[in-house]
Amino acid sequence: MSAVSAWEIATKFRLGRLASASELVRDFGGYLDRDRFLNLPISFEQGVRAGSLPGPLQDPFDRMLIAQAEMEKMFIVSNEKIFDQYGARRIW
């Protein structure tokens, strides 16, 4: 699970756009441990790649997810079809 997912969920919760995430935000690490997910931190190389991606995508969270998936050779679980334009391997 990308650290950027925790960041995005916490941000949406703080802004009132994800009110149901209170418990998840409070214990994100606990949820990862219970469901046996591994933490994927954000590296500066991924930051450079995310910031360098071409195209119209404005969402910095999405850019980072694309960069991480590309560099780590992982799939993204998302319904965001724009990811396909960046060659991301997307499930959903």
PDB file of N, CA, C and O in Angstrom:
ATOM      1  N   MET A   1       0.845  -1.162   0.000  1.00  0.00           N
ATOM      2  CA  MET A   1       0.000   0.000   0.000  1.00  0.00           C
ATOM      3  C   MET A   1       0.896   1.232   0.000  1.00  0.00           C
ATOM      4  O   MET A   1       1.761   1.388   0.861  1.00  0.00           O
ATOM      5  N   SER A   2       0.679   2.077  -0.953  1.00  0.00           N
ATOM      6  CA  SER A   2       1.495   3.273  -1.078  1.00  0.00           C
ATOM      7  C   SER A   2       1.216   4.266   0.054  1.00  0.00           C
ATOM      8  O   SER A   2       0.069   4.459   0.457  1.00  0.00           O
ATOM      9  N   ALA A   3       2.273   4.884   0.552  1.00  0.00           N
ATOM     10  CA  ALA A   3       2.117   5.946   1.543  1.00  0.00           C
ATOM     11  C   ALA A   3       1.245   7.073   0.997  1.00  0.00           C
ATOM     12  O   ALA A   3       0.582   7.776   1.760  1.00  0.00           O
ATOM     13  N   VAL A   4       1.248   7.244  -0.318  1.00  0.00           N
ATOM     14  CA  VAL A   4       0.428   8.305  -0.910  1.00  0.00           C
ATOM     15  C   VAL A   4      -1.069   8.019  -0.719  1.00  0.00           C
ATOM     16  O   VAL A   4      -1.870   8.952  -0.661  1.00  0.00           O
ATOM     17  N   SER A   5      -1.447   6.750  -0.623  1.00  0.00           N
ATOM     18  CA  SER A   5      -2.858   6.418  -0.371  1.00  0.00           C
ATOM     19  C   SER A   5      -3.273   6.885   1.021  1.00  0.00           C
ATOM     20  O   SER A   5      -4.365   7.428   1.193  1.00  0.00           O
ATOM     21  N   ALA A   6      -2.409   6.678   2.015  1.00  0.00           N
ATOM     22  CA  ALA A   6      -2.696   7.156   3.373  1.00  0.00           C
ATOM     23  C   ALA A   6      -2.798   8.682   3.378  1.00  0.00           C
ATOM     24  O   ALA A   6      -3.689   9.246   4.013  1.00  0.00           O
ATOM     25  N   TRP A   7      -1.901   9.334   2.684  1.00  0.00           N
ATOM     26  CA  TRP A   7      -1.881  10.794   2.595  1.00  0.00           C
ATOM     27  C   TRP A   7      -3.182  11.304   1.967  1.00  0.00           C
ATOM     28  O   TRP A   7      -3.800  12.237   2.479  1.00  0.00           O
ATOM     29  N   GLU A   8      -3.590  10.685   0.858  1.00  0.00           N
ATOM     30  CA  GLU A   8      -4.796  11.126   0.168  1.00  0.00           C
ATOM     31  C   GLU A   8      -6.044  10.887   1.015  1.00  0.00           C
ATOM     32  O   GLU A   8      -6.911  11.758   1.084  1.00  0.00           O
ATOM     33  N   ILE A   9      -6.151   9.737   1.654  1.00  0.00           N
ATOM     34  CA  ILE A   9      -7.306   9.437   2.503  1.00  0.00           C
ATOM     35  C   ILE A   9      -7.383  10.416   3.670  1.00  0.00           C
ATOM     36  O   ILE A   9      -8.456  10.937   3.974  1.00  0.00           O
ATOM     37  N   ALA A  10      -6.243  10.670   4.329  1.00  0.00           N
ATOM     38  CA  ALA A  10      -6.223  11.612   5.447  1.00  0.00           C
ATOM     39  C   ALA A  10      -6.593  13.023   4.991  1.00  0.00           C
ATOM     40  O   ALA A  10      -7.306  13.738   5.695  1.00  0.00           O
ATOM     41  N   THR A  11      -6.112  13.419   3.822  1.00  0.00           N
ATOM     42  CA  THR A  11      -6.432  14.746   3.290  1.00  0.00           C
ATOM     43  C   THR A  11      -7.928  14.865   2.998  1.00  0.00           C
ATOM     44  O   THR A  11      -8.557  15.858   3.363  1.00  0.00           O
ATOM     45  N   LYS A  12      -8.494  13.855   2.343  1.00  0.00           N
ATOM     46  CA  LYS A  12      -9.933  13.891   2.039  1.00  0.00           C
ATOM     47  C   LYS A  12     -10.763  13.876   3.319  1.00  0.00           C
ATOM     48  O   LYS A  12     -11.800  14.537   3.391  1.00  0.00           O
ATOM     49  N   PHE A  13     -10.321  13.133   4.322  1.00  0.00           N
ATOM     50  CA  PHE A  13     -11.019  13.121   5.612  1.00  0.00           C
ATOM     51  C   PHE A  13     -10.969  14.512   6.250  1.00  0.00           C
ATOM     52  O   PHE A  13     -11.990  15.022   6.712  1.00  0.00           O
ATOM     53  N   ARG A  14      -9.796  15.114   6.275  1.00  0.00           N
ATOM     54  CA  ARG A  14      -9.634  16.448   6.865  1.00  0.00           C
ATOM     55  C   ARG A  14     -10.511  17.485   6.180  1.00  0.00           C
ATOM     56  O   ARG A  14     -11.040  18.387   6.830  1.00  0.00           O
ATOM     57  N   LEU A  15     -10.664  17.357   4.873  1.00  0.00           N
ATOM     58  CA  LEU A  15     -11.467  18.308   4.103  1.00  0.00           C
ATOM     59  C   LEU A  15     -12.972  18.002   4.156  1.00  0.00           C
ATOM     60  O   LEU A  15     -13.778  18.731   3.577  1.00  0.00           O
ATOM     61  N   GLY A  16     -13.340  16.925   4.850  1.00  0.00           N
ATOM     62  CA  GLY A  16     -14.757  16.574   4.980  1.00  0.00           C
ATOM     63  C   GLY A  16     -15.326  15.834   3.789  1.00  0.00           C
ATOM     64  O   GLY A  16     -16.544  15.711   3.661  1.00  0.00           O
ATOM     65  N   ARG A  17     -14.459  15.338   2.910  1.00  0.00           N
ATOM     66  CA  ARG A  17     -14.934  14.630   1.711  1.00  0.00           C
ATOM     67  C   ARG A  17     -14.912  13.119   1.881  1.00  0.00           C
ATOM     68  O   ARG A  17     -15.244  12.382   0.953  1.00  0.00           O
ATOM     69  N   LEU A  18     -14.521  12.653   3.069  1.00  0.00           N
ATOM     70  CA  LEU A  18     -14.470  11.220   3.334  1.00  0.00           C
ATOM     71  C   LEU A  18     -14.733  10.994   4.833  1.00  0.00           C
ATOM     72  O   LEU A  18     -13.897  10.461   5.563  1.00  0.00           O
ATOM     73  N   ALA A  19     -15.907  11.413   5.249  1.00  0.00           N
ATOM     74  CA  ALA A  19     -16.251  11.390   6.672  1.00  0.00           C
ATOM     75  C   ALA A  19     -16.188   9.990   7.279  1.00  0.00           C
ATOM     76  O   ALA A  19     -15.922   9.850   8.473  1.00  0.00           O
ATOM     77  N   SER A  20     -16.424   8.975   6.493  1.00  0.00           N
ATOM     78  CA  SER A  20     -16.449   7.606   7.007  1.00  0.00           C
ATOM     79  C   SER A  20     -15.055   7.036   7.282  1.00  0.00           C
ATOM     80  O   SER A  20     -14.941   5.897   7.734  1.00  0.00           O
ATOM     81  N   ALA A  21     -14.006   7.796   7.021  1.00  0.00           N
ATOM     82  CA  ALA A  21     -12.643   7.280   7.152  1.00  0.00           C
ATOM     83  C   ALA A  21     -12.001   7.584   8.503  1.00  0.00           C
ATOM     84  O   ALA A  21     -10.796   7.390   8.664  1.00  0.00           O
ATOM     85  N   SER A  22     -12.759   8.043   9.452  1.00  0.00           N
ATOM     86  CA  SER A  22     -12.207   8.439  10.753  1.00  0.00           C
ATOM     87  C   SER A  22     -11.363   7.339  11.390  1.00  0.00           C
ATOM     88  O   SER A  22     -10.217   7.583  11.768  1.00  0.00           O
ATOM     89  N   GLU A  23     -11.902   6.157  11.511  1.00  0.00           N
ATOM     90  CA  GLU A  23     -11.176   5.051  12.145  1.00  0.00           C
ATOM     91  C   GLU A  23      -9.949   4.645  11.325  1.00  0.00           C
ATOM     92  O   GLU A  23      -8.889   4.360  11.882  1.00  0.00           O
ATOM     93  N   LEU A  24     -10.101   4.620  10.017  1.00  0.00           N
ATOM     94  CA  LEU A  24      -8.983   4.264   9.141  1.00  0.00           C
ATOM     95  C   LEU A  24      -7.835   5.262   9.303  1.00  0.00           C
ATOM     96  O   LEU A  24      -6.674   4.864   9.397  1.00  0.00           O
ATOM     97  N   VAL A  25      -8.153   6.543   9.335  1.00  0.00           N
ATOM     98  CA  VAL A  25      -7.126   7.572   9.486  1.00  0.00           C
ATOM     99  C   VAL A  25      -6.435   7.436  10.839  1.00  0.00           C
ATOM    100  O   VAL A  25      -5.220   7.614  10.937  1.00  0.00           O
ATOM    101  N   ARG A  26      -7.193   7.125  11.869  1.00  0.00           N
ATOM    102  CA  ARG A  26      -6.632   6.992  13.217  1.00  0.00           C
ATOM    103  C   ARG A  26      -5.686   5.793  13.338  1.00  0.00           C
ATOM    104  O   ARG A  26      -4.727   5.836  14.109  1.00  0.00           O
ATOM    105  N   ASP A  27      -5.954   4.722  12.575  1.00  0.00           N
ATOM    106  CA  ASP A  27      -5.167   3.495  12.735  1.00  0.00           C
ATOM    107  C   ASP A  27      -4.813   2.876  11.391  1.00  0.00           C
ATOM    108  O   ASP A  27      -5.008   1.677  11.188  1.00  0.00           O
ATOM    109  N   PHE A  28      -4.298   3.681  10.477  1.00  0.00           N
ATOM    110  CA  PHE A  28      -3.986   3.193   9.130  1.00  0.00           C
ATOM    111  C   PHE A  28      -2.998   2.027   9.179  1.00  0.00           C
ATOM    112  O   PHE A  28      -3.187   1.012   8.509  1.00  0.00           O
ATOM    113  N   GLY A  29      -1.953   2.182   9.972  1.00  0.00           N
ATOM    114  CA  GLY A  29      -0.952   1.118  10.095  1.00  0.00           C
ATOM    115  C   GLY A  29      -1.541  -0.171  10.629  1.00  0.00           C
ATOM    116  O   GLY A  29      -1.171  -1.256  10.183  1.00  0.00           O
ATOM    117  N   GLY A  30      -2.451  -0.062  11.574  1.00  0.00           N
ATOM    118  CA  GLY A  30      -3.112  -1.247  12.128  1.00  0.00           C
ATOM    119  C   GLY A  30      -3.911  -1.988  11.069  1.00  0.00           C
ATOM    120  O   GLY A  30      -3.900  -3.218  11.020  1.00  0.00           O
ATOM    121  N   TYR A  31      -4.602  -1.237  10.223  1.00  0.00           N
ATOM    122  CA  TYR A  31      -5.359  -1.864   9.134  1.00  0.00           C
ATOM    123  C   TYR A  31      -4.416  -2.583   8.173  1.00  0.00           C
ATOM    124  O   TYR A  31      -4.700  -3.697   7.734  1.00  0.00           O
ATOM    125  N   LEU A  32      -3.297  -1.945   7.848  1.00  0.00           N
ATOM    126  CA  LEU A  32      -2.331  -2.577   6.949  1.00  0.00           C
ATOM    127  C   LEU A  32      -1.814  -3.881   7.551  1.00  0.00           C
ATOM    128  O   LEU A  32      -1.726  -4.901   6.868  1.00  0.00           O
ATOM    129  N   ASP A  33      -1.475  -3.834   8.830  1.00  0.00           N
ATOM    130  CA  ASP A  33      -0.960  -5.037   9.505  1.00  0.00           C
ATOM    131  C   ASP A  33      -1.993  -6.153   9.526  1.00  0.00           C
ATOM    132  O   ASP A  33      -1.680  -7.300   9.208  1.00  0.00           O
ATOM    133  N   ARG A  34      -3.232  -5.818   9.902  1.00  0.00           N
ATOM    134  CA  ARG A  34      -4.283  -6.849   9.998  1.00  0.00           C
ATOM    135  C   ARG A  34      -4.576  -7.506   8.654  1.00  0.00           C
ATOM    136  O   ARG A  34      -4.845  -8.706   8.588  1.00  0.00           O
ATOM    137  N   ASP A  35      -4.523  -6.712   7.582  1.00  0.00           N
ATOM    138  CA  ASP A  35      -4.821  -7.254   6.252  1.00  0.00           C
ATOM    139  C   ASP A  35      -3.563  -7.692   5.510  1.00  0.00           C
ATOM    140  O   ASP A  35      -3.623  -8.061   4.337  1.00  0.00           O
ATOM    141  N   ARG A  36      -2.415  -7.650   6.204  1.00  0.00           N
ATOM    142  CA  ARG A  36      -1.138  -8.130   5.699  1.00  0.00           C
ATOM    143  C   ARG A  36      -0.659  -7.381   4.450  1.00  0.00           C
ATOM    144  O   ARG A  36      -0.061  -7.970   3.549  1.00  0.00           O
ATOM    145  N   PHE A  37      -0.932  -6.080   4.414  1.00  0.00           N
ATOM    146  CA  PHE A  37      -0.396  -5.233   3.358  1.00  0.00           C
ATOM    147  C   PHE A  37       0.990  -4.763   3.768  1.00  0.00           C
ATOM    148  O   PHE A  37       1.276  -4.609   4.955  1.00  0.00           O
ATOM    149  N   LEU A  38       1.839  -4.538   2.795  1.00  0.00           N
ATOM    150  CA  LEU A  38       3.154  -3.971   3.046  1.00  0.00           C
ATOM    151  C   LEU A  38       3.112  -2.479   2.753  1.00  0.00           C
ATOM    152  O   LEU A  38       2.370  -2.033   1.877  1.00  0.00           O
ATOM    153  N   ASN A  39       3.906  -1.709   3.483  1.00  0.00           N
ATOM    154  CA  ASN A  39       3.984  -0.274   3.292  1.00  0.00           C
ATOM    155  C   ASN A  39       4.967   0.045   2.167  1.00  0.00           C
ATOM    156  O   ASN A  39       6.097  -0.443   2.165  1.00  0.00           O
ATOM    157  N   LEU A  40       4.532   0.860   1.220  1.00  0.00           N
ATOM    158  CA  LEU A  40       5.411   1.334   0.151  1.00  0.00           C
ATOM    159  C   LEU A  40       5.686   2.814   0.387  1.00  0.00           C
ATOM    160  O   LEU A  40       4.850   3.657   0.064  1.00  0.00           O
ATOM    161  N   PRO A  41       6.861   3.142   0.953  1.00  0.00           N
ATOM    162  CA  PRO A  41       7.190   4.553   1.189  1.00  0.00           C
ATOM    163  C   PRO A  41       7.418   5.290  -0.128  1.00  0.00           C
ATOM    164  O   PRO A  41       7.533   4.678  -1.189  1.00  0.00           O
ATOM    165  N   ILE A  42       7.478   6.591  -0.036  1.00  0.00           N
ATOM    166  CA  ILE A  42       7.722   7.440  -1.203  1.00  0.00           C
ATOM    167  C   ILE A  42       9.204   7.813  -1.225  1.00  0.00           C
ATOM    168  O   ILE A  42       9.734   8.348  -0.251  1.00  0.00           O
ATOM    169  N   SER A  43       9.863   7.526  -2.344  1.00  0.00           N
ATOM    170  CA  SER A  43      11.278   7.877  -2.472  1.00  0.00           C
ATOM    171  C   SER A  43      11.427   9.187  -3.255  1.00  0.00           C
ATOM    172  O   SER A  43      10.506   9.610  -3.953  1.00  0.00           O
ATOM    173  N   PHE A  44      12.580   9.811  -3.130  1.00  0.00           N
ATOM    174  CA  PHE A  44      12.794  11.032  -3.898  1.00  0.00           C
ATOM    175  C   PHE A  44      12.841  10.740  -5.398  1.00  0.00           C
ATOM    176  O   PHE A  44      12.448  11.587  -6.200  1.00  0.00           O
ATOM    177  N   GLU A  45      13.318   9.552  -5.789  1.00  0.00           N
ATOM    178  CA  GLU A  45      13.315   9.190  -7.215  1.00  0.00           C
ATOM    179  C   GLU A  45      11.881   9.125  -7.746  1.00  0.00           C
ATOM    180  O   GLU A  45      11.603   9.560  -8.864  1.00  0.00           O
ATOM    181  N   GLN A  46      10.986   8.583  -6.939  1.00  0.00           N
ATOM    182  CA  GLN A  46       9.582   8.524  -7.334  1.00  0.00           C
ATOM    183  C   GLN A  46       8.980   9.924  -7.392  1.00  0.00           C
ATOM    184  O   GLN A  46       8.142  10.215  -8.246  1.00  0.00           O
ATOM    185  N   GLY A  47       9.413  10.784  -6.480  1.00  0.00           N
ATOM    186  CA  GLY A  47       8.945  12.169  -6.501  1.00  0.00           C
ATOM    187  C   GLY A  47       9.351  12.883  -7.776  1.00  0.00           C
ATOM    188  O   GLY A  47       8.560  13.618  -8.368  1.00  0.00           O
ATOM    189  N   VAL A  48      10.588  12.663  -8.196  1.00  0.00           N
ATOM    190  CA  VAL A  48      11.068  13.265  -9.441  1.00  0.00           C
ATOM    191  C   VAL A  48      10.281  12.714 -10.622  1.00  0.00           C
ATOM    192  O   VAL A  48       9.869  13.468 -11.504  1.00  0.00           O
ATOM    193  N   ARG A  49      10.071  11.404 -10.642  1.00  0.00           N
ATOM    194  CA  ARG A  49       9.325  10.796 -11.747  1.00  0.00           C
ATOM    195  C   ARG A  49       7.894  11.318 -11.787  1.00  0.00           C
ATOM    196  O   ARG A  49       7.388  11.660 -12.856  1.00  0.00           O
ATOM    197  N   ALA A  50       7.240  11.382 -10.630  1.00  0.00           N
ATOM    198  CA  ALA A  50       5.857  11.868 -10.572  1.00  0.00           C
ATOM    199  C   ALA A  50       5.768  13.306 -11.081  1.00  0.00           C
ATOM    200  O   ALA A  50       4.860  13.654 -11.837  1.00  0.00           O
ATOM    201  N   GLY A  51       6.723  14.136 -10.655  1.00  0.00           N
ATOM    202  CA  GLY A  51       6.729  15.526 -11.090  1.00  0.00           C
ATOM    203  C   GLY A  51       7.097  15.704 -12.543  1.00  0.00           C
ATOM    204  O   GLY A  51       6.802  16.742 -13.134  1.00  0.00           O
ATOM    205  N   SER A  52       7.735  14.712 -13.129  1.00  0.00           N
ATOM    206  CA  SER A  52       8.176  14.798 -14.525  1.00  0.00           C
ATOM    207  C   SER A  52       7.208  14.144 -15.508  1.00  0.00           C
ATOM    208  O   SER A  52       7.399  14.248 -16.720  1.00  0.00           O
ATOM    209  N   LEU A  53       6.190  13.483 -15.011  1.00  0.00           N
ATOM    210  CA  LEU A  53       5.257  12.820 -15.931  1.00  0.00           C
ATOM    211  C   LEU A  53       4.625  13.845 -16.868  1.00  0.00           C
ATOM    212  O   LEU A  53       4.197  14.910 -16.422  1.00  0.00           O
ATOM    213  N   PRO A  54       4.565  13.538 -18.147  1.00  0.00           N
ATOM    214  CA  PRO A  54       3.947  14.464 -19.098  1.00  0.00           C
ATOM    215  C   PRO A  54       2.427  14.407 -18.986  1.00  0.00           C
ATOM    216  O   PRO A  54       1.871  13.578 -18.265  1.00  0.00           O
ATOM    217  N   GLY A  55       1.779  15.295 -19.706  1.00  0.00           N
ATOM    218  CA  GLY A  55       0.333  15.199 -19.840  1.00  0.00           C
ATOM    219  C   GLY A  55      -0.456  16.071 -18.890  1.00  0.00           C
ATOM    220  O   GLY A  55       0.096  16.783 -18.051  1.00  0.00           O
ATOM    221  N   PRO A  56      -1.762  15.993 -19.047  1.00  0.00           N
ATOM    222  CA  PRO A  56      -2.658  16.926 -18.368  1.00  0.00           C
ATOM    223  C   PRO A  56      -3.016  16.568 -16.918  1.00  0.00           C
ATOM    224  O   PRO A  56      -3.646  17.375 -16.235  1.00  0.00           O
ATOM    225  N   LEU A  57      -2.639  15.407 -16.442  1.00  0.00           N
ATOM    226  CA  LEU A  57      -3.052  14.971 -15.114  1.00  0.00           C
ATOM    227  C   LEU A  57      -2.558  15.956 -14.056  1.00  0.00           C
ATOM    228  O   LEU A  57      -1.354  16.183 -13.932  1.00  0.00           O
ATOM    229  N   GLN A  58      -3.482  16.540 -13.293  1.00  0.00           N
ATOM    230  CA  GLN A  58      -3.137  17.557 -12.304  1.00  0.00           C
ATOM    231  C   GLN A  58      -3.027  17.020 -10.883  1.00  0.00           C
ATOM    232  O   GLN A  58      -2.352  17.627 -10.052  1.00  0.00           O
ATOM    233  N   ASP A  59      -3.671  15.900 -10.588  1.00  0.00           N
ATOM    234  CA  ASP A  59      -3.735  15.373  -9.227  1.00  0.00           C
ATOM    235  C   ASP A  59      -2.376  14.820  -8.802  1.00  0.00           C
ATOM    236  O   ASP A  59      -1.912  13.836  -9.378  1.00  0.00           O
ATOM    237  N   PRO A  60      -1.723  15.434  -7.800  1.00  0.00           N
ATOM    238  CA  PRO A  60      -0.391  14.964  -7.392  1.00  0.00           C
ATOM    239  C   PRO A  60      -0.425  13.555  -6.791  1.00  0.00           C
ATOM    240  O   PRO A  60       0.551  12.814  -6.907  1.00  0.00           O
ATOM    241  N   PHE A  61      -1.524  13.183  -6.156  1.00  0.00           N
ATOM    242  CA  PHE A  61      -1.634  11.834  -5.608  1.00  0.00           C
ATOM    243  C   PHE A  61      -1.612  10.810  -6.746  1.00  0.00           C
ATOM    244  O   PHE A  61      -0.894   9.812  -6.681  1.00  0.00           O
ATOM    245  N   ASP A  62      -2.400  11.069  -7.780  1.00  0.00           N
ATOM    246  CA  ASP A  62      -2.450  10.153  -8.929  1.00  0.00           C
ATOM    247  C   ASP A  62      -1.105  10.072  -9.631  1.00  0.00           C
ATOM    248  O   ASP A  62      -0.684   8.989 -10.039  1.00  0.00           O
ATOM    249  N   ARG A  63      -0.430  11.197  -9.775  1.00  0.00           N
ATOM    250  CA  ARG A  63       0.888  11.200 -10.408  1.00  0.00           C
ATOM    251  C   ARG A  63       1.872  10.322  -9.632  1.00  0.00           C
ATOM    252  O   ARG A  63       2.665   9.589 -10.223  1.00  0.00           O
ATOM    253  N   MET A  64       1.810  10.407  -8.296  1.00  0.00           N
ATOM    254  CA  MET A  64       2.716   9.606  -7.484  1.00  0.00           C
ATOM    255  C   MET A  64       2.363   8.127  -7.587  1.00  0.00           C
ATOM    256  O   MET A  64       3.257   7.285  -7.677  1.00  0.00           O
ATOM    257  N   LEU A  65       1.076   7.800  -7.575  1.00  0.00           N
ATOM    258  CA  LEU A  65       0.679   6.394  -7.712  1.00  0.00           C
ATOM    259  C   LEU A  65       1.163   5.820  -9.039  1.00  0.00           C
ATOM    260  O   LEU A  65       1.637   4.686  -9.090  1.00  0.00           O
ATOM    261  N   ILE A  66       1.046   6.588 -10.098  1.00  0.00           N
ATOM    262  CA  ILE A  66       1.513   6.148 -11.416  1.00  0.00           C
ATOM    263  C   ILE A  66       3.022   5.946 -11.396  1.00  0.00           C
ATOM    264  O   ILE A  66       3.518   4.925 -11.870  1.00  0.00           O
ATOM    265  N   ALA A  67       3.751   6.911 -10.851  1.00  0.00           N
ATOM    266  CA  ALA A  67       5.214   6.802 -10.803  1.00  0.00           C
ATOM    267  C   ALA A  67       5.642   5.592  -9.978  1.00  0.00           C
ATOM    268  O   ALA A  67       6.535   4.850 -10.390  1.00  0.00           O
ATOM    269  N   GLN A  68       5.021   5.384  -8.826  1.00  0.00           N
ATOM    270  CA  GLN A  68       5.389   4.235  -7.996  1.00  0.00           C
ATOM    271  C   GLN A  68       5.079   2.920  -8.698  1.00  0.00           C
ATOM    272  O   GLN A  68       5.901   2.004  -8.698  1.00  0.00           O
ATOM    273  N   ALA A  69       3.906   2.825  -9.292  1.00  0.00           N
ATOM    274  CA  ALA A  69       3.537   1.585  -9.973  1.00  0.00           C
ATOM    275  C   ALA A  69       4.519   1.284 -11.104  1.00  0.00           C
ATOM    276  O   ALA A  69       4.943   0.143 -11.288  1.00  0.00           O
ATOM    277  N   GLU A  70       4.868   2.312 -11.846  1.00  0.00           N
ATOM    278  CA  GLU A  70       5.805   2.146 -12.957  1.00  0.00           C
ATOM    279  C   GLU A  70       7.184   1.707 -12.444  1.00  0.00           C
ATOM    280  O   GLU A  70       7.759   0.739 -12.942  1.00  0.00           O
ATOM    281  N   MET A  71       7.691   2.409 -11.474  1.00  0.00           N
ATOM    282  CA  MET A  71       9.055   2.153 -11.013  1.00  0.00           C
ATOM    283  C   MET A  71       9.185   0.866 -10.200  1.00  0.00           C
ATOM    284  O   MET A  71      10.234   0.222 -10.218  1.00  0.00           O
ATOM    285  N   GLU A  72       8.136   0.496  -9.500  1.00  0.00           N
ATOM    286  CA  GLU A  72       8.156  -0.720  -8.679  1.00  0.00           C
ATOM    287  C   GLU A  72       7.574  -1.928  -9.409  1.00  0.00           C
ATOM    288  O   GLU A  72       7.540  -3.036  -8.872  1.00  0.00           O
ATOM    289  N   LYS A  73       7.113  -1.696 -10.652  1.00  0.00           N
ATOM    290  CA  LYS A  73       6.510  -2.753 -11.473  1.00  0.00           C
ATOM    291  C   LYS A  73       5.332  -3.404 -10.740  1.00  0.00           C
ATOM    292  O   LYS A  73       5.259  -4.622 -10.580  1.00  0.00           O
ATOM    293  N   MET A  74       4.416  -2.537 -10.302  1.00  0.00           N
ATOM    294  CA  MET A  74       3.230  -2.973  -9.563  1.00  0.00           C
ATOM    295  C   MET A  74       1.970  -2.542 -10.303  1.00  0.00           C
ATOM    296  O   MET A  74       2.011  -1.700 -11.200  1.00  0.00           O
ATOM    297  N   PHE A  75       0.861  -3.135  -9.909  1.00  0.00           N
ATOM    298  CA  PHE A  75      -0.450  -2.749 -10.413  1.00  0.00           C
ATOM    299  C   PHE A  75      -1.036  -1.656  -9.522  1.00  0.00           C
ATOM    300  O   PHE A  75      -0.707  -1.564  -8.339  1.00  0.00           O
ATOM    301  N   ILE A  76      -1.907  -0.832 -10.100  1.00  0.00           N
ATOM    302  CA  ILE A  76      -2.681   0.147  -9.342  1.00  0.00           C
ATOM    303  C   ILE A  76      -4.109  -0.373  -9.268  1.00  0.00           C
ATOM    304  O   ILE A  76      -4.676  -0.776 -10.283  1.00  0.00           O
ATOM    305  N   VAL A  77      -4.685  -0.366  -8.090  1.00  0.00           N
ATOM    306  CA  VAL A  77      -6.095  -0.720  -7.927  1.00  0.00           C
ATOM    307  C   VAL A  77      -6.858   0.596  -7.916  1.00  0.00           C
ATOM    308  O   VAL A  77      -6.821   1.335  -6.932  1.00  0.00           O
ATOM    309  N   SER A  78      -7.551   0.888  -9.016  1.00  0.00           N
ATOM    310  CA  SER A  78      -8.250   2.163  -9.160  1.00  0.00           C
ATOM    311  C   SER A  78      -9.241   2.084 -10.313  1.00  0.00           C
ATOM    312  O   SER A  78      -9.066   1.304 -11.249  1.00  0.00           O
ATOM    313  N   ASN A  79     -10.283   2.904 -10.229  1.00  0.00           N
ATOM    314  CA  ASN A  79     -11.215   3.017 -11.348  1.00  0.00           C
ATOM    315  C   ASN A  79     -10.909   4.240 -12.215  1.00  0.00           C
ATOM    316  O   ASN A  79     -11.699   4.589 -13.092  1.00  0.00           O
ATOM    317  N   GLU A  80      -9.773   4.889 -11.978  1.00  0.00           N
ATOM    318  CA  GLU A  80      -9.368   6.066 -12.741  1.00  0.00           C
ATOM    319  C   GLU A  80      -8.835   5.658 -14.114  1.00  0.00           C
ATOM    320  O   GLU A  80      -7.699   5.198 -14.232  1.00  0.00           O
ATOM    321  N   LYS A  81      -9.643   5.825 -15.133  1.00  0.00           N
ATOM    322  CA  LYS A  81      -9.258   5.408 -16.486  1.00  0.00           C
ATOM    323  C   LYS A  81      -8.109   6.238 -17.058  1.00  0.00           C
ATOM    324  O   LYS A  81      -7.405   5.774 -17.955  1.00  0.00           O
ATOM    325  N   ILE A  82      -7.909   7.451 -16.556  1.00  0.00           N
ATOM    326  CA  ILE A  82      -6.815   8.285 -17.062  1.00  0.00           C
ATOM    327  C   ILE A  82      -5.458   7.637 -16.803  1.00  0.00           C
ATOM    328  O   ILE A  82      -4.485   7.933 -17.497  1.00  0.00           O
ATOM    329  N   PHE A  83      -5.391   6.749 -15.801  1.00  0.00           N
ATOM    330  CA  PHE A  83      -4.131   6.058 -15.522  1.00  0.00           C
ATOM    331  C   PHE A  83      -3.667   5.264 -16.737  1.00  0.00           C
ATOM    332  O   PHE A  83      -2.467   5.106 -16.963  1.00  0.00           O
ATOM    333  N   ASP A  84      -4.625   4.767 -17.517  1.00  0.00           N
ATOM    334  CA  ASP A  84      -4.287   3.967 -18.697  1.00  0.00           C
ATOM    335  C   ASP A  84      -3.481   4.781 -19.712  1.00  0.00           C
ATOM    336  O   ASP A  84      -2.649   4.226 -20.430  1.00  0.00           O
ATOM    337  N   GLN A  85      -3.720   6.082 -19.776  1.00  0.00           N
ATOM    338  CA  GLN A  85      -2.996   6.942 -20.713  1.00  0.00           C
ATOM    339  C   GLN A  85      -1.510   7.047 -20.358  1.00  0.00           C
ATOM    340  O   GLN A  85      -0.690   7.429 -21.193  1.00  0.00           O
ATOM    341  N   TYR A  86      -1.180   6.710 -19.137  1.00  0.00           N
ATOM    342  CA  TYR A  86       0.203   6.772 -18.672  1.00  0.00           C
ATOM    343  C   TYR A  86       0.869   5.408 -18.669  1.00  0.00           C
ATOM    344  O   TYR A  86       1.999   5.262 -18.201  1.00  0.00           O
ATOM    345  N   GLY A  87       0.171   4.411 -19.189  1.00  0.00           N
ATOM    346  CA  GLY A  87       0.740   3.079 -19.267  1.00  0.00           C
ATOM    347  C   GLY A  87       0.724   2.330 -17.946  1.00  0.00           C
ATOM    348  O   GLY A  87       1.370   1.292 -17.801  1.00  0.00           O
ATOM    349  N   ALA A  88      -0.024   2.868 -16.975  1.00  0.00           N
ATOM    350  CA  ALA A  88      -0.107   2.188 -15.679  1.00  0.00           C
ATOM    351  C   ALA A  88      -0.873   0.879 -15.827  1.00  0.00           C
ATOM    352  O   ALA A  88      -1.862   0.794 -16.554  1.00  0.00           O
ATOM    353  N   ARG A  89      -0.396  -0.126 -15.128  1.00  0.00           N
ATOM    354  CA  ARG A  89      -1.099  -1.401 -15.110  1.00  0.00           C
ATOM    355  C   ARG A  89      -2.161  -1.308 -14.017  1.00  0.00           C
ATOM    356  O   ARG A  89      -1.851  -1.316 -12.825  1.00  0.00           O
ATOM    357  N   ARG A  90      -3.415  -1.220 -14.448  1.00  0.00           N
ATOM    358  CA  ARG A  90      -4.516  -0.896 -13.546  1.00  0.00           C
ATOM    359  C   ARG A  90      -5.475  -2.064 -13.428  1.00  0.00           C
ATOM    360  O   ARG A  90      -5.816  -2.712 -14.418  1.00  0.00           O
ATOM    361  N   ILE A  91      -5.910  -2.324 -12.189  1.00  0.00           N
ATOM    362  CA  ILE A  91      -6.928  -3.325 -11.905  1.00  0.00           C
ATOM    363  C   ILE A  91      -8.156  -2.583 -11.389  1.00  0.00           C
ATOM    364  O   ILE A  91      -8.072  -1.801 -10.442  1.00  0.00           O
ATOM    365  N   TRP A  92      -9.295  -2.838 -12.023  1.00  0.00           N
ATOM    366  CA  TRP A  92     -10.623  -2.380 -11.585  1.00  0.00           C
ATOM    367  C   TRP A  92     -11.301  -1.665 -12.647  1.00  0.00           C
ATOM    368  O   TRP A  92     -12.429  -1.207 -12.460  1.00  0.00           O
TER     369      TRP A  92
END
